[in-house]
Amino acid sequence: MLSMVMDCPYMTTLKIVISSQREQKEKFEDKYLQMFLGQMVDALVYLHNRNILHRNLKPSNILMSSDSVFRICDFGTATITQDRTKVDIRIKESEKCWMAPESVMLLQWSDKSDVWSLGCVLLDMLICHILNEEASLLQLSQLRQDLSPLDLIICKDFRKLLTRMLSHNPKNRANVWVLANEAVVKQSLILCGSSPHTITRTLPQGVTGPPFHEGIDSVLDFMMTYTDVEAIQLSVLSYLLKEERKECILYIIAMSRIGDVVEAVTSAMLSHSESACIQLKSFQLIQLLLTAEEACELIVKLGSVHHVLNTLKDYPHEKDIIIPCCKIIQCTLEKGYGAPESFPDAVETLCIVSEMHMQDAVVTECLCAALQFLINQALHEEKDIEKATCLLIHQLKSHPNEAAIVNHVFVAMAGLITTSETAALQLLHVPDEINGVYHIMAARRHHSDYPKVTENFCHLLKQLVQHDAVIPELLAKNVQEELGQILQQYESITETVLLAQDALSKMMSLK
């Protein structure tokens, strides 16, 4: 027999309070919800750090006092969860709506099963003023099929949080340590007197570190088991990135474990968004995996691209983070997995970072390459087109001697001008700058003996002359003479000759 002795200065249970709010059709105040959430996450961290699972978290098992102090009680279910007959007898059907899908169907429990239950309690508190008890319980049961009940939530922060708490696959579901890094949970912890920085996971007694001696498979499994332990993630990432471990990457690809690694690394990045070291090592590892087609698709599917952009915003000064981030964006787009909705605020982010590193040719080249593919596949907003055009002119002005940068800028500009007359006209009127055509001509002359630069220059001009309004400016800058020289110099390169002839012909027809 297990006896638990607890102080009990409590007035009621959360179930009674929810019922009262439901009858009065009153919403819980945001502060009340945050007090509840902060204390529950703090309590579950305490339990889960000691390998204690509640297994039956629900409003009737949460005691509370008049001054909004919450405590978890009734740990009896932990003693019967391996016996389906006892579960069926002790846990009523109506009470199973609080339980995770894997617990109901497979009698499987983990710390993430408690997170699911906490998500259900939070959802019930958020919707109790609009649904009666029966309807509310039906919505909680529906969660095991799909997340449509979350459409009832107006607050974006809570909806985002619940999406992470109620993932059907336990692997993808957040645990309490990951939840502690969510903005709304951080605020809740501070409100109830707990520091988010003290919410750290500890290894079980007897476990000292990754089992490197057991091989890569065991190391990867260990990494995924302890995603939220920063020291473990740094240790495993360093192990995989060592020069002599490059064969590890080939093994991961050969054994089709890319999905596991990308998932684990993505989870590590989200769990430790404030650790520049983990961000850097994670992006370096993902960059190595991008040689496999499956990795790009997973990066987009898991929302890693969005995290890449957020990381660029958080670490705009960190060159070692910017370069792998840009290469991930470029590779993902290059392999055809990009879509406009996958890159929110991408142009603005790249512009901000670029301004901080305008004199750094290596960073600028990576940023230009990412922007080039972004323009070609995922850029449609007029405001983004204007920002991108201005950025490209500035980069051309700052690095006219760098052939790689000039090439990226020419290709990106041609893409912009193809889709937008605004971009073509903006070249003539760059704010606080000499006419953009001047910089284009100057950059090309720096590399007149580079065939690829000249080809991209001719392609850019061919796109420019499709807009009649810019032709007078091109003629004024004697672009026709430049094209005539190109036709003589590159008469043996068919592609360049055709592009130059097309641009020259259109200009002369309107002269």
BAVEX-220319 format. One record per residue (C-alpha): x, y, z; residue in one letter. Coordinates in steps of 0.2 Angstrom, whole numbers, always signed. Layout:
REM residues N
ATOM,xx,yy,zz,vose
ATOM,X,Y,Z,a
...
END
This chain:
REM residues 511
ATOM,xx,yy,zz,vose
ATOM,+0,+0,+0,m
ATOM,+6,+17,-5,l
ATOM,+2,+32,+7,s
ATOM,+5,+50,+2,m
ATOM,+4,+63,+16,v
ATOM,+0,+81,+9,m
ATOM,-5,+97,+17,d
ATOM,-23,+101,+12,c
ATOM,-28,+120,+15,p
ATOM,-38,+119,-1,y
ATOM,-55,+125,-4,m
ATOM,-61,+116,-19,t
ATOM,-55,+107,-35,t
ATOM,-52,+114,-52,l
ATOM,-67,+104,-59,k
ATOM,-79,+113,-47,i
ATOM,-72,+130,-53,v
ATOM,-74,+126,-71,i
ATOM,-92,+120,-68,s
ATOM,-95,+137,-60,s
ATOM,-88,+147,-74,q
ATOM,-98,+136,-87,r
ATOM,-114,+139,-78,e
ATOM,-111,+158,-78,q
ATOM,-104,+158,-95,k
ATOM,-89,+168,-90,e
ATOM,-71,+167,-97,k
ATOM,-56,+164,-85,f
ATOM,-46,+179,-84,e
ATOM,-29,+178,-93,d
ATOM,-19,+180,-77,k
ATOM,-29,+166,-69,y
ATOM,-25,+155,-84,l
ATOM,-6,+160,-83,q
ATOM,-6,+156,-64,m
ATOM,-13,+139,-67,f
ATOM,-1,+135,-82,l
ATOM,+15,+141,-73,g
ATOM,+11,+131,-57,q
ATOM,+7,+115,-67,m
ATOM,+22,+116,-78,v
ATOM,+33,+119,-63,d
ATOM,+24,+104,-54,a
ATOM,+26,+92,-69,l
ATOM,+45,+97,-70,v
ATOM,+47,+92,-52,y
ATOM,+38,+76,-55,l
ATOM,+46,+71,-72,h
ATOM,+64,+75,-66,n
ATOM,+61,+61,-53,r
ATOM,+53,+49,-66,n
ATOM,+36,+51,-58,i
ATOM,+21,+51,-70,l
ATOM,+4,+55,-65,h
ATOM,-5,+46,-79,r
ATOM,-22,+53,-75,n
ATOM,-21,+72,-74,l
ATOM,-38,+80,-75,k
ATOM,-48,+94,-66,p
ATOM,-54,+84,-52,s
ATOM,-37,+79,-48,n
ATOM,-31,+97,-46,i
ATOM,-34,+105,-29,l
ATOM,-34,+124,-27,m
ATOM,-36,+137,-14,s
ATOM,-45,+154,-15,s
ATOM,-29,+163,-19,d
ATOM,-26,+153,-35,s
ATOM,-13,+141,-28,v
ATOM,-15,+124,-38,f
ATOM,-8,+107,-33,r
ATOM,-9,+90,-41,i
ATOM,-16,+76,-31,c
ATOM,-22,+57,-33,d
ATOM,-7,+47,-40,f
ATOM,-16,+31,-38,g
ATOM,-18,+27,-57,t
ATOM,+1,+24,-58,a
ATOM,-1,+8,-49,t
ATOM,-14,+0,-61,i
ATOM,-9,+6,-78,t
ATOM,-1,-11,-84,q
ATOM,-17,-20,-81,d
ATOM,-31,-16,-94,r
ATOM,-45,-24,-84,t
ATOM,-41,-13,-69,k
ATOM,-39,+2,-81,v
ATOM,-57,-2,-88,d
ATOM,-64,-4,-70,i
ATOM,-55,+11,-62,r
ATOM,-56,+24,-76,i
ATOM,-73,+28,-82,k
ATOM,-76,+31,-101,e
ATOM,-80,+49,-98,s
ATOM,-63,+51,-89,e
ATOM,-53,+44,-104,k
ATOM,-56,+60,-114,c
ATOM,-42,+68,-103,w
ATOM,-29,+54,-108,m
ATOM,-17,+54,-123,a
ATOM,-21,+43,-138,p
ATOM,-7,+31,-134,e
ATOM,-13,+29,-116,s
ATOM,-31,+25,-121,v
ATOM,-27,+13,-136,m
ATOM,-10,+5,-131,l
ATOM,-9,+8,-112,l
ATOM,+7,+17,-115,q
ATOM,+12,+31,-104,w
ATOM,+27,+44,-104,s
ATOM,+30,+61,-97,d
ATOM,+22,+67,-113,k
ATOM,+6,+58,-109,s
ATOM,+4,+70,-94,d
ATOM,+8,+85,-106,v
ATOM,-7,+79,-117,w
ATOM,-18,+79,-101,s
ATOM,-13,+96,-96,l
ATOM,-17,+102,-113,g
ATOM,-34,+95,-112,c
ATOM,-37,+104,-95,v
ATOM,-31,+120,-102,l
ATOM,-42,+118,-117,l
ATOM,-57,+115,-106,d
ATOM,-53,+130,-96,m
ATOM,-52,+141,-112,l
ATOM,-69,+134,-119,i
ATOM,-80,+131,-104,c
ATOM,-89,+148,-106,h
ATOM,-95,+143,-123,i
ATOM,-99,+124,-122,l
ATOM,-109,+114,-109,n
ATOM,-100,+100,-101,e
ATOM,-106,+86,-113,e
ATOM,-100,+96,-128,a
ATOM,-84,+100,-120,s
ATOM,-80,+82,-116,l
ATOM,-84,+78,-134,l
ATOM,-72,+91,-140,q
ATOM,-58,+83,-129,l
ATOM,-62,+66,-136,s
ATOM,-61,+73,-154,q
ATOM,-44,+79,-151,l
ATOM,-38,+61,-153,r
ATOM,-44,+61,-171,q
ATOM,-39,+79,-176,d
ATOM,-35,+96,-168,l
ATOM,-51,+104,-175,s
ATOM,-57,+109,-157,p
ATOM,-42,+121,-157,l
ATOM,-52,+132,-169,d
ATOM,-62,+138,-154,l
ATOM,-47,+146,-147,i
ATOM,-45,+165,-151,i
ATOM,-28,+168,-142,c
ATOM,-14,+164,-154,k
ATOM,-2,+161,-140,d
ATOM,-13,+148,-132,f
ATOM,-17,+140,-149,r
ATOM,+1,+138,-153,k
ATOM,+5,+131,-136,l
ATOM,-9,+118,-137,l
ATOM,-4,+113,-154,t
ATOM,+13,+108,-147,r
ATOM,+5,+99,-132,m
ATOM,-8,+90,-142,l
ATOM,+3,+82,-156,s
ATOM,-4,+64,-159,h
ATOM,+14,+57,-161,n
ATOM,+22,+57,-144,p
ATOM,+39,+60,-153,k
ATOM,+33,+76,-159,n
ATOM,+24,+82,-144,r
ATOM,+33,+94,-132,a
ATOM,+38,+89,-115,n
ATOM,+37,+101,-100,v
ATOM,+55,+107,-103,w
ATOM,+52,+112,-120,v
ATOM,+35,+120,-115,l
ATOM,+45,+131,-103,a
ATOM,+54,+139,-118,n
ATOM,+37,+145,-125,e
ATOM,+34,+163,-122,a
ATOM,+17,+161,-114,v
ATOM,+24,+148,-102,v
ATOM,+39,+159,-98,k
ATOM,+28,+173,-93,q
ATOM,+17,+161,-83,s
ATOM,+32,+154,-73,l
ATOM,+38,+171,-69,i
ATOM,+20,+176,-64,l
ATOM,+19,+162,-51,c
ATOM,+36,+165,-44,g
ATOM,+47,+152,-54,s
ATOM,+62,+156,-64,s
ATOM,+61,+149,-82,p
ATOM,+80,+147,-81,h
ATOM,+78,+134,-66,t
ATOM,+67,+123,-76,i
ATOM,+80,+111,-82,t
ATOM,+80,+93,-85,r
ATOM,+92,+81,-76,t
ATOM,+97,+64,-81,l
ATOM,+90,+49,-71,p
ATOM,+101,+42,-57,q
ATOM,+115,+31,-64,g
ATOM,+115,+39,-82,v
ATOM,+130,+49,-84,t
ATOM,+131,+53,-103,g
ATOM,+129,+47,-121,p
ATOM,+134,+29,-124,p
ATOM,+147,+33,-137,f
ATOM,+155,+16,-135,h
ATOM,+139,+8,-141,e
ATOM,+139,+15,-158,g
ATOM,+129,+28,-168,i
ATOM,+112,+20,-167,d
ATOM,+113,+21,-148,s
ATOM,+120,+38,-148,v
ATOM,+106,+45,-159,l
ATOM,+92,+36,-148,d
ATOM,+100,+44,-133,f
ATOM,+100,+61,-141,m
ATOM,+82,+60,-145,m
ATOM,+77,+54,-128,t
ATOM,+86,+69,-119,y
ATOM,+82,+82,-132,t
ATOM,+80,+95,-118,d
ATOM,+96,+92,-109,v
ATOM,+108,+105,-116,e
ATOM,+124,+97,-111,a
ATOM,+118,+81,-119,i
ATOM,+114,+89,-135,q
ATOM,+130,+98,-136,l
ATOM,+140,+82,-133,s
ATOM,+131,+72,-146,v
ATOM,+132,+86,-159,l
ATOM,+150,+88,-156,s
ATOM,+152,+70,-158,y
ATOM,+143,+69,-175,l
ATOM,+153,+84,-182,l
ATOM,+170,+79,-178,k
ATOM,+181,+77,-194,e
ATOM,+184,+59,-191,e
ATOM,+165,+56,-188,r
ATOM,+161,+61,-206,k
ATOM,+157,+43,-209,e
ATOM,+143,+45,-197,c
ATOM,+134,+56,-209,i
ATOM,+136,+43,-223,l
ATOM,+130,+30,-211,y
ATOM,+114,+40,-206,i
ATOM,+110,+43,-224,i
ATOM,+113,+24,-229,a
ATOM,+102,+18,-214,m
ATOM,+88,+30,-218,s
ATOM,+89,+38,-201,r
ATOM,+89,+56,-208,i
ATOM,+71,+58,-202,g
ATOM,+76,+54,-184,d
ATOM,+91,+66,-185,v
ATOM,+82,+81,-193,v
ATOM,+68,+78,-180,e
ATOM,+80,+77,-165,a
ATOM,+90,+92,-171,v
ATOM,+75,+102,-174,t
ATOM,+68,+98,-157,s
ATOM,+85,+103,-150,a
ATOM,+85,+120,-158,m
ATOM,+68,+124,-152,l
ATOM,+71,+118,-135,s
ATOM,+87,+128,-133,h
ATOM,+84,+144,-144,s
ATOM,+94,+154,-132,e
ATOM,+110,+143,-134,s
ATOM,+120,+150,-149,a
ATOM,+132,+135,-148,c
ATOM,+117,+123,-150,i
ATOM,+110,+133,-165,q
ATOM,+127,+133,-173,l
ATOM,+131,+115,-172,k
ATOM,+113,+110,-176,s
ATOM,+113,+120,-192,f
ATOM,+131,+113,-197,q
ATOM,+124,+96,-195,l
ATOM,+108,+99,-205,i
ATOM,+119,+107,-219,q
ATOM,+129,+91,-220,l
ATOM,+113,+81,-222,l
ATOM,+106,+92,-236,l
ATOM,+115,+81,-248,t
ATOM,+100,+69,-246,a
ATOM,+84,+74,-254,e
ATOM,+74,+68,-239,e
ATOM,+82,+80,-228,a
ATOM,+76,+96,-237,c
ATOM,+58,+89,-237,e
ATOM,+58,+86,-219,l
ATOM,+66,+103,-215,i
ATOM,+51,+111,-223,v
ATOM,+38,+99,-215,k
ATOM,+45,+101,-198,l
ATOM,+45,+120,-199,g
ATOM,+64,+121,-197,s
ATOM,+65,+134,-211,v
ATOM,+54,+146,-200,h
ATOM,+66,+142,-186,h
ATOM,+81,+146,-197,v
ATOM,+74,+164,-200,l
ATOM,+70,+166,-182,n
ATOM,+88,+162,-178,t
ATOM,+94,+174,-191,l
ATOM,+84,+187,-182,k
ATOM,+91,+182,-164,d
ATOM,+109,+181,-170,y
ATOM,+111,+194,-184,p
ATOM,+129,+197,-178,h
ATOM,+135,+179,-178,e
ATOM,+144,+175,-194,k
ATOM,+146,+157,-190,d
ATOM,+127,+155,-188,i
ATOM,+122,+166,-203,i
ATOM,+132,+156,-216,i
ATOM,+125,+138,-212,p
ATOM,+107,+146,-211,c
ATOM,+109,+154,-228,c
ATOM,+115,+138,-235,k
ATOM,+100,+129,-228,i
ATOM,+88,+141,-236,i
ATOM,+97,+141,-253,q
ATOM,+98,+122,-253,c
ATOM,+80,+119,-248,t
ATOM,+74,+131,-262,l
ATOM,+86,+124,-275,e
ATOM,+79,+107,-272,k
ATOM,+61,+113,-275,g
ATOM,+54,+113,-257,y
ATOM,+51,+131,-256,g
ATOM,+34,+140,-255,a
ATOM,+30,+158,-250,p
ATOM,+22,+153,-234,e
ATOM,+37,+143,-229,s
ATOM,+48,+159,-228,f
ATOM,+38,+173,-219,p
ATOM,+47,+189,-218,d
ATOM,+63,+181,-226,a
ATOM,+68,+196,-237,v
ATOM,+66,+208,-222,e
ATOM,+77,+197,-211,t
ATOM,+90,+195,-225,l
ATOM,+91,+213,-227,c
ATOM,+93,+217,-209,i
ATOM,+107,+204,-208,v
ATOM,+115,+210,-224,s
ATOM,+116,+228,-218,e
ATOM,+126,+222,-203,m
ATOM,+139,+213,-214,h
ATOM,+139,+223,-229,m
ATOM,+158,+224,-230,q
ATOM,+160,+205,-227,d
ATOM,+162,+197,-244,a
ATOM,+159,+179,-237,v
ATOM,+143,+183,-228,v
ATOM,+137,+194,-242,t
ATOM,+140,+180,-255,e
ATOM,+129,+167,-244,c
ATOM,+116,+180,-242,l
ATOM,+115,+184,-260,c
ATOM,+114,+166,-265,a
ATOM,+99,+163,-253,a
ATOM,+91,+179,-259,l
ATOM,+93,+173,-277,q
ATOM,+84,+157,-275,f
ATOM,+71,+166,-264,l
ATOM,+67,+178,-278,i
ATOM,+66,+164,-291,n
ATOM,+54,+153,-281,q
ATOM,+45,+162,-267,a
ATOM,+45,+180,-268,l
ATOM,+28,+189,-273,h
ATOM,+25,+203,-261,e
ATOM,+28,+221,-269,e
ATOM,+36,+227,-253,k
ATOM,+48,+213,-253,d
ATOM,+53,+216,-271,i
ATOM,+57,+234,-267,e
ATOM,+68,+229,-252,k
ATOM,+77,+216,-262,a
ATOM,+80,+228,-276,t
ATOM,+88,+241,-265,c
ATOM,+98,+228,-256,l
ATOM,+105,+220,-272,l
ATOM,+111,+237,-278,i
ATOM,+120,+241,-262,h
ATOM,+128,+224,-262,q
ATOM,+134,+227,-280,l
ATOM,+141,+244,-275,k
ATOM,+150,+237,-260,s
ATOM,+158,+221,-269,h
ATOM,+160,+225,-287,p
ATOM,+176,+215,-287,n
ATOM,+168,+199,-281,e
ATOM,+163,+189,-296,a
ATOM,+152,+176,-286,a
ATOM,+143,+191,-278,i
ATOM,+140,+200,-295,v
ATOM,+134,+184,-303,n
ATOM,+121,+181,-289,h
ATOM,+115,+199,-290,v
ATOM,+113,+199,-309,f
ATOM,+103,+183,-308,v
ATOM,+93,+189,-293,a
ATOM,+89,+206,-302,m
ATOM,+84,+197,-318,a
ATOM,+72,+187,-308,g
ATOM,+65,+203,-299,l
ATOM,+63,+212,-315,i
ATOM,+54,+198,-324,t
ATOM,+40,+198,-311,t
ATOM,+39,+216,-307,s
ATOM,+41,+233,-317,e
ATOM,+43,+241,-300,t
ATOM,+60,+233,-298,a
ATOM,+65,+239,-316,a
ATOM,+60,+257,-312,l
ATOM,+68,+256,-295,q
ATOM,+85,+253,-303,l
ATOM,+84,+270,-310,l
ATOM,+80,+278,-293,h
ATOM,+89,+270,-279,v
ATOM,+87,+281,-263,p
ATOM,+103,+291,-259,d
ATOM,+112,+282,-273,e
ATOM,+119,+284,-290,i
ATOM,+108,+277,-304,n
ATOM,+108,+258,-302,g
ATOM,+112,+255,-320,v
ATOM,+129,+264,-317,y
ATOM,+133,+250,-304,h
ATOM,+128,+236,-315,i
ATOM,+139,+242,-329,m
ATOM,+153,+245,-317,a
ATOM,+152,+228,-310,a
ATOM,+152,+220,-327,r
ATOM,+167,+229,-332,r
ATOM,+177,+223,-317,h
ATOM,+174,+205,-324,h
ATOM,+173,+208,-343,s
ATOM,+184,+193,-346,d
ATOM,+173,+181,-335,y
ATOM,+160,+173,-348,p
ATOM,+147,+169,-334,k
ATOM,+147,+186,-328,v
ATOM,+144,+193,-345,t
ATOM,+131,+180,-349,e
ATOM,+121,+185,-333,n
ATOM,+123,+203,-337,f
ATOM,+116,+201,-355,c
ATOM,+102,+191,-347,h
ATOM,+98,+205,-335,l
ATOM,+98,+218,-349,l
ATOM,+86,+207,-359,k
ATOM,+74,+207,-345,q
ATOM,+76,+226,-342,l
ATOM,+72,+231,-360,v
ATOM,+55,+222,-359,q
ATOM,+50,+238,-349,h
ATOM,+50,+252,-361,d
ATOM,+51,+265,-347,a
ATOM,+69,+261,-343,v
ATOM,+76,+260,-361,i
ATOM,+80,+279,-362,p
ATOM,+90,+278,-347,e
ATOM,+100,+263,-354,l
ATOM,+103,+273,-370,l
ATOM,+109,+288,-360,a
ATOM,+122,+276,-351,k
ATOM,+128,+270,-368,n
ATOM,+123,+252,-364,v
ATOM,+121,+249,-383,q
ATOM,+140,+252,-385,e
ATOM,+143,+239,-371,e
ATOM,+133,+226,-379,l
ATOM,+142,+229,-396,g
ATOM,+158,+226,-387,q
ATOM,+151,+210,-380,i
ATOM,+146,+204,-397,l
ATOM,+163,+206,-403,q
ATOM,+172,+199,-388,q
ATOM,+161,+184,-386,y
ATOM,+156,+180,-404,e
ATOM,+160,+162,-401,s
ATOM,+148,+159,-386,i
ATOM,+131,+157,-394,t
ATOM,+120,+159,-378,e
ATOM,+129,+176,-374,t
ATOM,+127,+182,-392,v
ATOM,+109,+178,-393,l
ATOM,+105,+187,-376,l
ATOM,+115,+202,-381,a
ATOM,+107,+203,-399,q
ATOM,+89,+202,-391,d
ATOM,+93,+216,-379,a
ATOM,+101,+227,-392,l
ATOM,+88,+224,-405,s
ATOM,+74,+230,-393,k
ATOM,+84,+245,-388,m
ATOM,+87,+250,-406,m
ATOM,+69,+248,-410,s
ATOM,+64,+261,-398,l
ATOM,+78,+273,-400,k
END
